[in-house]
Amino acid sequence: MSNFETAFNNIDRALRNEAGCASELDYAEQTSWILFLKYLDDRESEREDTALLEGKDYAPILDTAYR
């Protein structure tokens, strides 16, 4: 299973357990938002790693509290 599938399944399981969610359509918007945030976090990590390897400073777009 890929990282994407694992992340999606974890999100799906957590949201499905929330009260009032009868189907995936009940939380499709939340799932999309969480996956978008995950994408941003992964991109930030890649950019930070690249800067570190090149000996450059890196200032993340997202504050640590939101990563």
N, CA, C, O and CB atoms as a CASP TS submission, in Angstrom:
PFRMAT TS
TARGET T0000
AUTHOR 0000-0000-0000
METHOD Language model
MODEL 1
PARENT N/A
ATOM      1  N   MET     1       0.848  -1.173   0.000  1.00  0.00           N
ATOM      2  CA  MET     1       0.000   0.000   0.000  1.00  0.00           C
ATOM      3  C   MET     1       0.897   1.240   0.000  1.00  0.00           C
ATOM      4  O   MET     1       1.870   1.306   0.751  1.00  0.00           O
ATOM      5  CB  MET     1      -0.967  -0.004   1.227  1.00  0.00           C
ATOM      6  N   SER     2       0.567   2.219  -0.841  1.00  0.00           N
ATOM      7  CA  SER     2       1.370   3.435  -0.933  1.00  0.00           C
ATOM      8  C   SER     2       1.097   4.359   0.249  1.00  0.00           C
ATOM      9  O   SER     2       0.130   4.173   0.987  1.00  0.00           O
ATOM     10  CB  SER     2       1.087   4.165  -2.249  1.00  0.00           C
ATOM     11  N   ASN     3       1.967   5.361   0.416  1.00  0.00           N
ATOM     12  CA  ASN     3       1.773   6.356   1.477  1.00  0.00           C
ATOM     13  C   ASN     3       0.448   7.077   1.306  1.00  0.00           C
ATOM     14  O   ASN     3      -0.240   7.372   2.283  1.00  0.00           O
ATOM     15  CB  ASN     3       2.924   7.369   1.486  1.00  0.00           C
ATOM     16  N   PHE     4       0.093   7.360   0.049  1.00  0.00           N
ATOM     17  CA  PHE     4      -1.177   8.037  -0.221  1.00  0.00           C
ATOM     18  C   PHE     4      -2.351   7.186   0.240  1.00  0.00           C
ATOM     19  O   PHE     4      -3.259   7.677   0.911  1.00  0.00           O
ATOM     20  CB  PHE     4      -1.313   8.356  -1.716  1.00  0.00           C
ATOM     21  N   GLU     5      -2.327   5.903  -0.123  1.00  0.00           N
ATOM     22  CA  GLU     5      -3.419   5.006   0.272  1.00  0.00           C
ATOM     23  C   GLU     5      -3.502   4.866   1.783  1.00  0.00           C
ATOM     24  O   GLU     5      -4.592   4.865   2.354  1.00  0.00           O
ATOM     25  CB  GLU     5      -3.238   3.631  -0.367  1.00  0.00           C
ATOM     26  N   THR     6      -2.367   4.748   2.419  1.00  0.00           N
ATOM     27  CA  THR     6      -2.341   4.630   3.876  1.00  0.00           C
ATOM     28  C   THR     6      -2.903   5.889   4.517  1.00  0.00           C
ATOM     29  O   THR     6      -3.728   5.814   5.427  1.00  0.00           O
ATOM     30  CB  THR     6      -0.910   4.369   4.377  1.00  0.00           C
ATOM     31  N   ALA     7      -2.452   7.059   4.035  1.00  0.00           N
ATOM     32  CA  ALA     7      -2.954   8.328   4.582  1.00  0.00           C
ATOM     33  C   ALA     7      -4.455   8.443   4.362  1.00  0.00           C
ATOM     34  O   ALA     7      -5.194   8.815   5.274  1.00  0.00           O
ATOM     35  CB  ALA     7      -2.228   9.530   3.936  1.00  0.00           C
ATOM     36  N   PHE     8      -4.906   8.125   3.156  1.00  0.00           N
ATOM     37  CA  PHE     8      -6.333   8.227   2.853  1.00  0.00           C
ATOM     38  C   PHE     8      -7.148   7.284   3.726  1.00  0.00           C
ATOM     39  O   PHE     8      -8.189   7.674   4.254  1.00  0.00           O
ATOM     40  CB  PHE     8      -6.588   7.924   1.376  1.00  0.00           C
ATOM     41  N   ASN     9      -6.689   6.054   3.883  1.00  0.00           N
ATOM     42  CA  ASN     9      -7.414   5.087   4.719  1.00  0.00           C
ATOM     43  C   ASN     9      -7.476   5.536   6.170  1.00  0.00           C
ATOM     44  O   ASN     9      -8.501   5.357   6.827  1.00  0.00           O
ATOM     45  CB  ASN     9      -6.756   3.712   4.634  1.00  0.00           C
ATOM     46  N   ASN    10      -6.397   6.115   6.677  1.00  0.00           N
ATOM     47  CA  ASN    10      -6.399   6.619   8.059  1.00  0.00           C
ATOM     48  C   ASN    10      -7.383   7.775   8.221  1.00  0.00           C
ATOM     49  O   ASN    10      -8.118   7.845   9.206  1.00  0.00           O
ATOM     50  CB  ASN    10      -4.986   7.072   8.468  1.00  0.00           C
ATOM     51  N   ILE    11      -7.386   8.677   7.245  1.00  0.00           N
ATOM     52  CA  ILE    11      -8.327   9.796   7.279  1.00  0.00           C
ATOM     53  C   ILE    11      -9.754   9.277   7.199  1.00  0.00           C
ATOM     54  O   ILE    11     -10.623   9.695   7.964  1.00  0.00           O
ATOM     55  CB  ILE    11      -8.047  10.785   6.127  1.00  0.00           C
ATOM     56  N   ASP    12      -9.984   8.370   6.274  1.00  0.00           N
ATOM     57  CA  ASP    12     -11.320   7.801   6.078  1.00  0.00           C
ATOM     58  C   ASP    12     -11.826   7.148   7.361  1.00  0.00           C
ATOM     59  O   ASP    12     -12.968   7.366   7.766  1.00  0.00           O
ATOM     60  CB  ASP    12     -11.306   6.774   4.932  1.00  0.00           C
ATOM     61  N   ARG    13     -10.986   6.357   7.990  1.00  0.00           N
ATOM     62  CA  ARG    13     -11.373   5.652   9.212  1.00  0.00           C
ATOM     63  C   ARG    13     -11.717   6.642  10.335  1.00  0.00           C
ATOM     64  O   ARG    13     -12.717   6.474  11.034  1.00  0.00           O
ATOM     65  CB  ARG    13     -10.239   4.708   9.663  1.00  0.00           C
ATOM     66  N   ALA    14     -10.882   7.667  10.498  1.00  0.00           N
ATOM     67  CA  ALA    14     -11.111   8.649  11.564  1.00  0.00           C
ATOM     68  C   ALA    14     -12.392   9.432  11.333  1.00  0.00           C
ATOM     69  O   ALA    14     -13.173   9.634  12.262  1.00  0.00           O
ATOM     70  CB  ALA    14      -9.929   9.609  11.665  1.00  0.00           C
ATOM     71  N   LEU    15     -12.614   9.875  10.102  1.00  0.00           N
ATOM     72  CA  LEU    15     -13.813  10.664   9.821  1.00  0.00           C
ATOM     73  C   LEU    15     -15.085   9.825   9.849  1.00  0.00           C
ATOM     74  O   LEU    15     -16.141  10.311  10.253  1.00  0.00           O
ATOM     75  CB  LEU    15     -13.682  11.339   8.474  1.00  0.00           C
ATOM     76  N   ARG    16     -14.990   8.578   9.426  1.00  0.00           N
ATOM     77  CA  ARG    16     -16.161   7.697   9.431  1.00  0.00           C
ATOM     78  C   ARG    16     -16.667   7.466  10.854  1.00  0.00           C
ATOM     79  O   ARG    16     -17.862   7.269  11.073  1.00  0.00           O
ATOM     80  CB  ARG    16     -15.823   6.352   8.766  1.00  0.00           C
ATOM     81  N   ASN    17     -15.753   7.491  11.809  1.00  0.00           N
ATOM     82  CA  ASN    17     -16.131   7.257  13.201  1.00  0.00           C
ATOM     83  C   ASN    17     -16.788   8.465  13.863  1.00  0.00           C
ATOM     84  O   ASN    17     -17.351   8.350  14.952  1.00  0.00           O
ATOM     85  CB  ASN    17     -14.920   6.859  13.989  1.00  0.00           C
ATOM     86  N   GLU    18     -16.716   9.626  13.205  1.00  0.00           N
ATOM     87  CA  GLU    18     -17.346  10.829  13.751  1.00  0.00           C
ATOM     88  C   GLU    18     -18.871  10.675  13.713  1.00  0.00           C
ATOM     89  O   GLU    18     -19.418  10.069  12.792  1.00  0.00           O
ATOM     90  CB  GLU    18     -16.902  12.094  12.957  1.00  0.00           C
ATOM     91  N   ALA    19     -19.527  11.213  14.691  1.00  0.00           N
ATOM     92  CA  ALA    19     -20.996  11.139  14.753  1.00  0.00           C
ATOM     93  C   ALA    19     -21.630  11.821  13.549  1.00  0.00           C
ATOM     94  O   ALA    19     -21.202  12.901  13.142  1.00  0.00           O
ATOM     95  CB  ALA    19     -21.514  11.781  16.050  1.00  0.00           C
ATOM     96  N   GLY    20     -22.638  11.196  12.989  1.00  0.00           N
ATOM     97  CA  GLY    20     -23.400  11.788  11.905  1.00  0.00           C
ATOM     98  C   GLY    20     -22.864  11.535  10.516  1.00  0.00           C
ATOM     99  O   GLY    20     -23.423  12.058   9.552  1.00  0.00           O
ATOM    100  N   CYS    21     -21.818  10.765  10.367  1.00  0.00           N
ATOM    101  CA  CYS    21     -21.269  10.474   9.042  1.00  0.00           C
ATOM    102  C   CYS    21     -21.784   9.122   8.569  1.00  0.00           C
ATOM    103  O   CYS    21     -21.319   8.073   9.014  1.00  0.00           O
ATOM    104  CB  CYS    21     -19.716  10.490   9.065  1.00  0.00           C
ATOM    105  N   ALA    22     -22.745   9.165   7.668  1.00  0.00           N
ATOM    106  CA  ALA    22     -23.343   7.933   7.172  1.00  0.00           C
ATOM    107  C   ALA    22     -22.583   7.363   5.979  1.00  0.00           C
ATOM    108  O   ALA    22     -22.567   6.148   5.778  1.00  0.00           O
ATOM    109  CB  ALA    22     -24.785   8.177   6.791  1.00  0.00           C
ATOM    110  N   SER    23     -21.951   8.232   5.185  1.00  0.00           N
ATOM    111  CA  SER    23     -21.212   7.757   4.017  1.00  0.00           C
ATOM    112  C   SER    23     -20.002   8.652   3.773  1.00  0.00           C
ATOM    113  O   SER    23     -19.813   9.669   4.440  1.00  0.00           O
ATOM    114  CB  SER    23     -22.122   7.721   2.765  1.00  0.00           C
ATOM    115  N   GLU    24     -19.180   8.241   2.787  1.00  0.00           N
ATOM    116  CA  GLU    24     -17.994   9.004   2.445  1.00  0.00           C
ATOM    117  C   GLU    24     -18.351  10.412   1.960  1.00  0.00           C
ATOM    118  O   GLU    24     -17.572  11.348   2.141  1.00  0.00           O
ATOM    119  CB  GLU    24     -17.191   8.270   1.381  1.00  0.00           C
ATOM    120  N   LEU    25     -19.511  10.558   1.352  1.00  0.00           N
ATOM    121  CA  LEU    25     -19.926  11.869   0.855  1.00  0.00           C
ATOM    122  C   LEU    25     -20.134  12.869   1.982  1.00  0.00           C
ATOM    123  O   LEU    25     -20.037  14.076   1.761  1.00  0.00           O
ATOM    124  CB  LEU    25     -21.200  11.740   0.047  1.00  0.00           C
ATOM    125  N   ASP    26     -20.416  12.387   3.181  1.00  0.00           N
ATOM    126  CA  ASP    26     -20.620  13.274   4.326  1.00  0.00           C
ATOM    127  C   ASP    26     -19.345  14.010   4.731  1.00  0.00           C
ATOM    128  O   ASP    26     -19.412  15.074   5.347  1.00  0.00           O
ATOM    129  CB  ASP    26     -21.145  12.481   5.504  1.00  0.00           C
ATOM    130  N   TYR    27     -18.197  13.456   4.393  1.00  0.00           N
ATOM    131  CA  TYR    27     -16.941  14.080   4.809  1.00  0.00           C
ATOM    132  C   TYR    27     -15.933  14.209   3.667  1.00  0.00           C
ATOM    133  O   TYR    27     -14.729  14.290   3.913  1.00  0.00           O
ATOM    134  CB  TYR    27     -16.325  13.284   5.936  1.00  0.00           C
ATOM    135  N   ALA    28     -16.406  14.228   2.432  1.00  0.00           N
ATOM    136  CA  ALA    28     -15.517  14.351   1.272  1.00  0.00           C
ATOM    137  C   ALA    28     -14.734  15.668   1.304  1.00  0.00           C
ATOM    138  O   ALA    28     -13.548  15.693   0.974  1.00  0.00           O
ATOM    139  CB  ALA    28     -16.328  14.253  -0.032  1.00  0.00           C
ATOM    140  N   GLU    29     -15.388  16.751   1.697  1.00  0.00           N
ATOM    141  CA  GLU    29     -14.711  18.049   1.753  1.00  0.00           C
ATOM    142  C   GLU    29     -13.578  18.033   2.769  1.00  0.00           C
ATOM    143  O   GLU    29     -12.490  18.538   2.493  1.00  0.00           O
ATOM    144  CB  GLU    29     -15.707  19.159   2.100  1.00  0.00           C
ATOM    145  N   GLN    30     -13.824  17.458   3.937  1.00  0.00           N
ATOM    146  CA  GLN    30     -12.791  17.391   4.974  1.00  0.00           C
ATOM    147  C   GLN    30     -11.615  16.531   4.514  1.00  0.00           C
ATOM    148  O   GLN    30     -10.456  16.867   4.761  1.00  0.00           O
ATOM    149  CB  GLN    30     -13.379  16.830   6.283  1.00  0.00           C
ATOM    150  N   THR    31     -11.922  15.419   3.843  1.00  0.00           N
ATOM    151  CA  THR    31     -10.868  14.541   3.348  1.00  0.00           C
ATOM    152  C   THR    31      -9.991  15.272   2.335  1.00  0.00           C
ATOM    153  O   THR    31      -8.765  15.172   2.375  1.00  0.00           O
ATOM    154  CB  THR    31     -11.474  13.277   2.716  1.00  0.00           C
ATOM    155  N   SER    32     -10.628  16.003   1.434  1.00  0.00           N
ATOM    156  CA  SER    32      -9.874  16.765   0.429  1.00  0.00           C
ATOM    157  C   SER    32      -8.965  17.784   1.087  1.00  0.00           C
ATOM    158  O   SER    32      -7.807  17.926   0.696  1.00  0.00           O
ATOM    159  CB  SER    32     -10.828  17.469  -0.543  1.00  0.00           C
ATOM    160  N   TRP    33      -9.469  18.489   2.071  1.00  0.00           N
ATOM    161  CA  TRP    33      -8.688  19.518   2.769  1.00  0.00           C
ATOM    162  C   TRP    33      -7.500  18.891   3.493  1.00  0.00           C
ATOM    163  O   TRP    33      -6.390  19.420   3.431  1.00  0.00           O
ATOM    164  CB  TRP    33      -9.576  20.289   3.772  1.00  0.00           C
ATOM    165  N   ILE    34      -7.718  17.785   4.170  1.00  0.00           N
ATOM    166  CA  ILE    34      -6.637  17.120   4.899  1.00  0.00           C
ATOM    167  C   ILE    34      -5.560  16.633   3.932  1.00  0.00           C
ATOM    168  O   ILE    34      -4.369  16.761   4.215  1.00  0.00           O
ATOM    169  CB  ILE    34      -7.188  15.938   5.725  1.00  0.00           C
ATOM    170  N   LEU    35      -5.972  16.077   2.794  1.00  0.00           N
ATOM    171  CA  LEU    35      -4.989  15.620   1.808  1.00  0.00           C
ATOM    172  C   LEU    35      -4.205  16.792   1.228  1.00  0.00           C
ATOM    173  O   LEU    35      -3.009  16.660   0.969  1.00  0.00           O
ATOM    174  CB  LEU    35      -5.682  14.845   0.682  1.00  0.00           C
ATOM    175  N   PHE    36      -4.847  17.923   1.021  1.00  0.00           N
ATOM    176  CA  PHE    36      -4.157  19.115   0.535  1.00  0.00           C
ATOM    177  C   PHE    36      -3.125  19.581   1.551  1.00  0.00           C
ATOM    178  O   PHE    36      -1.998  19.910   1.180  1.00  0.00           O
ATOM    179  CB  PHE    36      -5.161  20.242   0.238  1.00  0.00           C
ATOM    180  N   LEU    37      -3.490  19.613   2.820  1.00  0.00           N
ATOM    181  CA  LEU    37      -2.552  20.014   3.868  1.00  0.00           C
ATOM    182  C   LEU    37      -1.384  19.038   3.964  1.00  0.00           C
ATOM    183  O   LEU    37      -0.248  19.449   4.198  1.00  0.00           O
ATOM    184  CB  LEU    37      -3.269  20.110   5.217  1.00  0.00           C
ATOM    185  N   LYS    38      -1.657  17.759   3.786  1.00  0.00           N
ATOM    186  CA  LYS    38      -0.606  16.743   3.798  1.00  0.00           C
ATOM    187  C   LYS    38       0.360  16.987   2.644  1.00  0.00           C
ATOM    188  O   LYS    38       1.575  16.878   2.812  1.00  0.00           O
ATOM    189  CB  LYS    38      -1.212  15.321   3.706  1.00  0.00           C
ATOM    190  N   TYR    39      -0.177  17.316   1.481  1.00  0.00           N
ATOM    191  CA  TYR    39       0.654  17.631   0.318  1.00  0.00           C
ATOM    192  C   TYR    39       1.575  18.810   0.627  1.00  0.00           C
ATOM    193  O   TYR    39       2.772  18.757   0.344  1.00  0.00           O
ATOM    194  CB  TYR    39      -0.228  17.946  -0.911  1.00  0.00           C
ATOM    195  N   LEU    40       1.013  19.876   1.208  1.00  0.00           N
ATOM    196  CA  LEU    40       1.827  21.044   1.547  1.00  0.00           C
ATOM    197  C   LEU    40       2.923  20.696   2.542  1.00  0.00           C
ATOM    198  O   LEU    40       4.058  21.151   2.403  1.00  0.00           O
ATOM    199  CB  LEU    40       0.952  22.151   2.113  1.00  0.00           C
ATOM    200  N   ASP    41       2.589  19.895   3.541  1.00  0.00           N
ATOM    201  CA  ASP    41       3.571  19.508   4.548  1.00  0.00           C
ATOM    202  C   ASP    41       4.700  18.692   3.927  1.00  0.00           C
ATOM    203  O   ASP    41       5.871  18.912   4.237  1.00  0.00           O
ATOM    204  CB  ASP    41       2.899  18.711   5.668  1.00  0.00           C
ATOM    205  N   ASP    42       4.352  17.751   3.050  1.00  0.00           N
ATOM    206  CA  ASP    42       5.375  16.946   2.377  1.00  0.00           C
ATOM    207  C   ASP    42       6.261  17.813   1.499  1.00  0.00           C
ATOM    208  O   ASP    42       7.476  17.620   1.452  1.00  0.00           O
ATOM    209  CB  ASP    42       4.726  15.844   1.536  1.00  0.00           C
ATOM    210  N   ARG    43       5.663  18.757   0.812  1.00  0.00           N
ATOM    211  CA  ARG    43       6.433  19.663  -0.061  1.00  0.00           C
ATOM    212  C   ARG    43       7.401  20.512   0.768  1.00  0.00           C
ATOM    213  O   ARG    43       8.551  20.718   0.379  1.00  0.00           O
ATOM    214  CB  ARG    43       5.478  20.584  -0.875  1.00  0.00           C
ATOM    215  N   GLU    44       6.925  20.997   1.904  1.00  0.00           N
ATOM    216  CA  GLU    44       7.782  21.776   2.809  1.00  0.00           C
ATOM    217  C   GLU    44       8.967  20.925   3.279  1.00  0.00           C
ATOM    218  O   GLU    44      10.100  21.404   3.318  1.00  0.00           O
ATOM    219  CB  GLU    44       6.967  22.289   4.030  1.00  0.00           C
ATOM    220  N   SER    45       8.708  19.696   3.627  1.00  0.00           N
ATOM    221  CA  SER    45       9.780  18.807   4.103  1.00  0.00           C
ATOM    222  C   SER    45      10.821  18.581   3.017  1.00  0.00           C
ATOM    223  O   SER    45      12.021  18.594   3.292  1.00  0.00           O
ATOM    224  CB  SER    45       9.200  17.458   4.562  1.00  0.00           C
ATOM    225  N   GLU    46      10.367  18.375   1.784  1.00  0.00           N
ATOM    226  CA  GLU    46      11.290  18.173   0.668  1.00  0.00           C
ATOM    227  C   GLU    46      12.149  19.417   0.443  1.00  0.00           C
ATOM    228  O   GLU    46      13.360  19.311   0.248  1.00  0.00           O
ATOM    229  CB  GLU    46      10.514  17.822  -0.614  1.00  0.00           C
ATOM    230  N   ARG    47      11.527  20.586   0.470  1.00  0.00           N
ATOM    231  CA  ARG    47      12.276  21.832   0.261  1.00  0.00           C
ATOM    232  C   ARG    47      13.275  22.071   1.389  1.00  0.00           C
ATOM    233  O   ARG    47      14.390  22.537   1.154  1.00  0.00           O
ATOM    234  CB  ARG    47      11.312  23.024   0.153  1.00  0.00           C
ATOM    235  N   GLU    48      12.872  21.751   2.597  1.00  0.00           N
ATOM    236  CA  GLU    48      13.762  21.911   3.742  1.00  0.00           C
ATOM    237  C   GLU    48      14.958  20.968   3.633  1.00  0.00           C
ATOM    238  O   GLU    48      16.092  21.371   3.891  1.00  0.00           O
ATOM    239  CB  GLU    48      13.002  21.656   5.052  1.00  0.00           C
ATOM    240  N   ASP    49      14.708  19.712   3.250  1.00  0.00           N
ATOM    241  CA  ASP    49      15.786  18.740   3.072  1.00  0.00           C
ATOM    242  C   ASP    49      16.760  19.180   1.980  1.00  0.00           C
ATOM    243  O   ASP    49      17.975  19.073   2.146  1.00  0.00           O
ATOM    244  CB  ASP    49      15.207  17.365   2.733  1.00  0.00           C
ATOM    245  N   THR    50      16.226  19.671   0.875  1.00  0.00           N
ATOM    246  CA  THR    50      17.060  20.134  -0.230  1.00  0.00           C
ATOM    247  C   THR    50      17.946  21.289   0.210  1.00  0.00           C
ATOM    248  O   THR    50      19.138  21.313  -0.096  1.00  0.00           O
ATOM    249  CB  THR    50      16.193  20.557  -1.419  1.00  0.00           C
ATOM    250  N   ALA    51      17.370  22.241   0.925  1.00  0.00           N
ATOM    251  CA  ALA    51      18.143  23.386   1.407  1.00  0.00           C
ATOM    252  C   ALA    51      19.250  22.926   2.359  1.00  0.00           C
ATOM    253  O   ALA    51      20.375  23.422   2.296  1.00  0.00           O
ATOM    254  CB  ALA    51      17.218  24.404   2.112  1.00  0.00           C
ATOM    255  N   LEU    52      18.930  21.989   3.226  1.00  0.00           N
ATOM    256  CA  LEU    52      19.913  21.468   4.173  1.00  0.00           C
ATOM    257  C   LEU    52      21.080  20.809   3.434  1.00  0.00           C
ATOM    258  O   LEU    52      22.244  21.031   3.769  1.00  0.00           O
ATOM    259  CB  LEU    52      19.254  20.462   5.133  1.00  0.00           C
ATOM    260  N   LEU    53      20.752  19.996   2.423  1.00  0.00           N
ATOM    261  CA  LEU    53      21.800  19.322   1.648  1.00  0.00           C
ATOM    262  C   LEU    53      22.672  20.308   0.874  1.00  0.00           C
ATOM    263  O   LEU    53      23.852  20.048   0.638  1.00  0.00           O
ATOM    264  CB  LEU    53      21.175  18.328   0.682  1.00  0.00           C
ATOM    265  N   GLU    54      22.088  21.439   0.480  1.00  0.00           N
ATOM    266  CA  GLU    54      22.836  22.449  -0.267  1.00  0.00           C
ATOM    267  C   GLU    54      23.500  23.474   0.649  1.00  0.00           C
ATOM    268  O   GLU    54      24.171  24.390   0.173  1.00  0.00           O
ATOM    269  CB  GLU    54      21.917  23.155  -1.242  1.00  0.00           C
ATOM    270  N   GLY    55      23.316  23.322   1.963  1.00  0.00           N
ATOM    271  CA  GLY    55      23.917  24.227   2.922  1.00  0.00           C
ATOM    272  C   GLY    55      23.271  25.604   2.949  1.00  0.00           C
ATOM    273  O   GLY    55      23.907  26.589   3.322  1.00  0.00           O
ATOM    274  N   LYS    56      22.012  25.666   2.555  1.00  0.00           N
ATOM    275  CA  LYS    56      21.295  26.944   2.521  1.00  0.00           C
ATOM    276  C   LYS    56      20.317  27.028   3.690  1.00  0.00           C
ATOM    277  O   LYS    56      19.908  26.013   4.255  1.00  0.00           O
ATOM    278  CB  LYS    56      20.544  27.117   1.177  1.00  0.00           C
ATOM    279  N   ASP    57      19.958  28.251   4.036  1.00  0.00           N
ATOM    280  CA  ASP    57      18.921  28.459   5.044  1.00  0.00           C
ATOM    281  C   ASP    57      17.563  28.230   4.401  1.00  0.00           C
ATOM    282  O   ASP    57      17.389  28.432   3.200  1.00  0.00           O
ATOM    283  CB  ASP    57      19.009  29.886   5.661  1.00  0.00           C
ATOM    284  N   TYR    58      16.611  27.808   5.210  1.00  0.00           N
ATOM    285  CA  TYR    58      15.262  27.600   4.690  1.00  0.00           C
ATOM    286  C   TYR    58      14.251  28.132   5.698  1.00  0.00           C
ATOM    287  O   TYR    58      14.315  27.816   6.886  1.00  0.00           O
ATOM    288  CB  TYR    58      15.002  26.095   4.389  1.00  0.00           C
ATOM    289  N   ALA    59      13.337  28.930   5.217  1.00  0.00           N
ATOM    290  CA  ALA    59      12.248  29.448   6.050  1.00  0.00           C
ATOM    291  C   ALA    59      10.950  28.838   5.519  1.00  0.00           C
ATOM    292  O   ALA    59      10.516  29.177   4.418  1.00  0.00           O
ATOM    293  CB  ALA    59      12.195  31.041   6.032  1.00  0.00           C
ATOM    294  N   PRO    60      10.332  27.948   6.284  1.00  0.00           N
ATOM    295  CA  PRO    60       9.102  27.292   5.804  1.00  0.00           C
ATOM    296  C   PRO    60       7.963  28.271   5.586  1.00  0.00           C
ATOM    297  O   PRO    60       7.868  29.300   6.256  1.00  0.00           O
ATOM    298  CB  PRO    60       8.663  26.228   6.786  1.00  0.00           C
ATOM    299  N   ILE    61       7.114  27.938   4.650  1.00  0.00           N
ATOM    300  CA  ILE    61       5.929  28.753   4.359  1.00  0.00           C
ATOM    301  C   ILE    61       4.939  28.661   5.526  1.00  0.00           C
ATOM    302  O   ILE    61       4.343  29.659   5.931  1.00  0.00           O
ATOM    303  CB  ILE    61       5.254  28.293   3.029  1.00  0.00           C
ATOM    304  N   LEU    62       4.776  27.449   6.054  1.00  0.00           N
ATOM    305  CA  LEU    62       3.849  27.207   7.149  1.00  0.00           C
ATOM    306  C   LEU    62       4.578  27.237   8.491  1.00  0.00           C
ATOM    307  O   LEU    62       5.665  26.672   8.618  1.00  0.00           O
ATOM    308  CB  LEU    62       3.136  25.862   6.959  1.00  0.00           C
ATOM    309  N   ASP    63       3.998  27.881   9.475  1.00  0.00           N
ATOM    310  CA  ASP    63       4.563  27.867  10.826  1.00  0.00           C
ATOM    311  C   ASP    63       4.554  26.437  11.360  1.00  0.00           C
ATOM    312  O   ASP    63       3.704  25.629  10.986  1.00  0.00           O
ATOM    313  CB  ASP    63       3.767  28.816  11.775  1.00  0.00           C
ATOM    314  N   THR    64       5.498  26.140  12.228  1.00  0.00           N
ATOM    315  CA  THR    64       5.626  24.789  12.778  1.00  0.00           C
ATOM    316  C   THR    64       4.326  24.282  13.398  1.00  0.00           C
ATOM    317  O   THR    64       3.993  23.104  13.263  1.00  0.00           O
ATOM    318  CB  THR    64       6.726  24.758  13.816  1.00  0.00           C
ATOM    319  N   ALA    65       3.600  25.150  14.066  1.00  0.00           N
ATOM    320  CA  ALA    65       2.349  24.741  14.711  1.00  0.00           C
ATOM    321  C   ALA    65       1.314  24.217  13.709  1.00  0.00           C
ATOM    322  O   ALA    65       0.436  23.436  14.074  1.00  0.00           O
ATOM    323  CB  ALA    65       1.762  25.911  15.483  1.00  0.00           C
ATOM    324  N   TYR    66       1.418  24.644  12.462  1.00  0.00           N
ATOM    325  CA  TYR    66       0.438  24.245  11.449  1.00  0.00           C
ATOM    326  C   TYR    66       0.934  23.159  10.512  1.00  0.00           C
ATOM    327  O   TYR    66       0.215  22.726   9.611  1.00  0.00           O
ATOM    328  CB  TYR    66       0.035  25.433  10.644  1.00  0.00           C
ATOM    329  N   ARG    67       2.166  22.721  10.731  1.00  0.00           N
ATOM    330  CA  ARG    67       2.724  21.665   9.882  1.00  0.00           C
ATOM    331  C   ARG    67       2.320  20.370  10.444  1.00  0.00           C
ATOM    332  O   ARG    67       2.672  19.323   9.900  1.00  0.00           O
ATOM    333  CB  ARG    67       4.246  21.749   9.765  1.00  0.00           C
TER
END
